[in-house]
Amino acid sequence: ASVPPVSGNNWSTVYLSALDITEKRLLQEELTEALHKMKILATVDELTGLLNRRAITEQFEEELARSIREGSAFGLAVVDVDGLKSINDHMGHLAGDHALKLIAQEIGNTTRKYDQVGRWGGDEFLVLFPGTDARTAKDVAQRICRAISQKRVSVDEEIFVDLSVSMGIVVHDGADPQLNIDELIALADSALYKAKESGGSQAIVIL
């Protein structure tokens, strides 16, 4: 059987339909990309580029639930910048922001690929150590402290201030299903205060 010829009008209709489908696909791709970017922005701390408080809290809840469900160890560290108020007061908030960015970068570079890092608020960060015992968590935390202690911050390239952080660590072994996020944070904070009182720039594990 012969194929009927396609008229010029029919060719125009086919072309316009193909163009319409292509435009719809491009619009859909742009919309998907925009939604993806919005999702990322909703979970990222604007200053440091780390997970924001809401996102790191969600990760915290997931890791705690996994620890309880599987009976596996789970480490948590609260990180506090030593002397950030002094940097802000004497060098300005630009220097303080620069210090937070440098510290966030070093924490991200020093932790393991499966650890989770987020800005808890102000000059505090949270580090989650999945499947990690106390000794390993402290080893990683001490590496973070050493890495940050080698950094300095300045605004005018004339006055430099050495950076350091203190860290309090608690490890949940999954044995107590009643422990919640607030209680674990409180335990890590108590270890953090001991690190501060002992001179800072160190990590202490509460057992």
Backbone hydrogen bonds, N-H to C=O, Kabsch-Sander energy under -0.5 kcal/mol:
donor,donor_aa,acceptor,acceptor_aa,energy
7,S,5,P,-0.6
11,W,7,S,-2.2
12,S,8,G,-2.0
13,T,9,N,-2.1
14,V,10,N,-2.5
15,Y,11,W,-2.6
16,L,12,S,-2.6
17,S,13,T,-2.2
18,A,14,V,-2.4
19,L,15,Y,-2.5
20,D,16,L,-2.5
21,I,17,S,-2.3
22,T,18,A,-2.3
23,E,19,L,-2.5
24,K,20,D,-2.3
25,R,21,I,-2.3
26,L,22,T,-2.4
27,L,23,E,-2.5
28,Q,24,K,-2.4
29,E,25,R,-2.3
30,E,26,L,-2.5
31,L,27,L,-2.4
32,T,28,Q,-2.6
33,E,29,E,-2.4
34,A,30,E,-2.4
35,L,31,L,-2.5
36,H,32,T,-2.1
37,K,33,E,-2.4
38,M,34,A,-2.3
39,K,35,L,-2.2
40,I,36,H,-2.2
41,L,37,K,-2.7
42,A,38,M,-1.8
43,T,39,K,-0.6
43,T,40,I,-1.4
44,V,40,I,-0.8
45,D,50,L,-3.8
49,G,45,D,-2.4
51,L,117,V,-1.4
52,N,43,T,-2.5
56,I,52,N,-2.7
57,T,53,R,-2.0
58,E,54,R,-1.9
59,Q,55,A,-2.0
60,F,56,I,-2.5
61,E,57,T,-2.6
62,E,58,E,-2.0
63,E,59,Q,-2.6
64,L,60,F,-2.5
65,A,61,E,-2.2
66,R,62,E,-2.2
67,S,63,E,-2.4
68,I,64,L,-2.2
69,R,65,A,-2.6
70,E,66,R,-2.9
71,G,67,S,-1.3
72,S,67,S,-1.0
74,F,172,H,-1.9
75,G,129,F,-2.8
76,L,170,V,-2.6
77,A,127,V,-2.5
78,V,168,G,-2.6
79,V,77,A,-0.5
79,V,125,F,-3.0
80,D,166,S,-2.8
81,V,123,D,-1.8
82,D,164,S,-2.4
84,L,81,V,-0.8
87,I,83,G,-1.7
88,N,84,L,-2.7
89,D,85,K,-2.7
90,H,86,S,-2.4
91,M,87,I,-2.5
92,G,87,I,-0.6
92,G,88,N,-1.0
96,G,92,G,-1.6
97,D,93,H,-2.9
98,H,94,L,-2.2
99,A,95,A,-2.4
100,L,96,G,-2.1
101,K,97,D,-2.2
102,L,98,H,-2.5
103,I,99,A,-2.5
104,A,100,L,-2.6
105,Q,101,K,-2.4
106,E,102,L,-2.3
107,I,103,I,-2.5
108,G,104,A,-2.4
109,N,105,Q,-2.2
110,T,106,E,-1.9
111,T,107,I,-2.2
115,D,112,R,-1.6
116,Q,128,L,-1.8
118,G,126,L,-2.4
119,R,51,L,-2.8
120,W,118,G,-0.7
120,W,124,E,-1.5
121,G,124,E,-1.7
124,E,121,G,-2.2
125,F,79,V,-2.4
126,L,118,G,-3.0
127,V,77,A,-2.5
128,L,116,Q,-3.0
129,F,75,G,-3.4
131,G,73,A,-0.9
132,T,129,F,-1.0
137,A,133,D,-2.5
138,K,134,A,-2.4
139,D,135,R,-2.1
140,V,136,T,-2.4
141,A,137,A,-2.4
142,Q,138,K,-2.8
143,R,139,D,-1.7
144,I,140,V,-2.0
145,C,141,A,-2.4
146,R,142,Q,-2.4
147,A,143,R,-2.5
148,I,144,I,-2.4
149,S,145,C,-2.1
150,Q,146,R,-0.6
150,Q,147,A,-0.8
151,K,148,I,-2.1
153,V,161,V,-2.5
160,F,158,E,-0.6
161,V,153,V,-2.0
163,L,151,K,-2.6
166,S,80,D,-2.6
167,M,202,Q,-2.5
168,G,78,V,-2.3
169,I,204,I,-2.7
170,V,76,L,-2.4
171,V,206,I,-0.5
172,H,74,F,-3.2
173,D,171,V,-0.5
179,L,176,D,-1.1
184,L,180,N,-2.1
185,I,181,I,-2.7
186,A,182,D,-2.2
187,L,183,E,-2.0
188,A,184,L,-2.5
189,D,185,I,-2.7
190,S,186,A,-1.9
191,A,187,L,-1.6
192,L,188,A,-2.2
193,Y,189,D,-2.6
194,K,190,S,-1.4
195,A,191,A,-1.9
196,K,192,L,-2.3
197,E,193,Y,-2.8
198,S,194,K,-1.4
199,G,196,K,-1.8
200,G,195,A,-2.6
204,I,167,M,-2.4
206,I,169,I,-3.0
207,L,205,V,-0.5
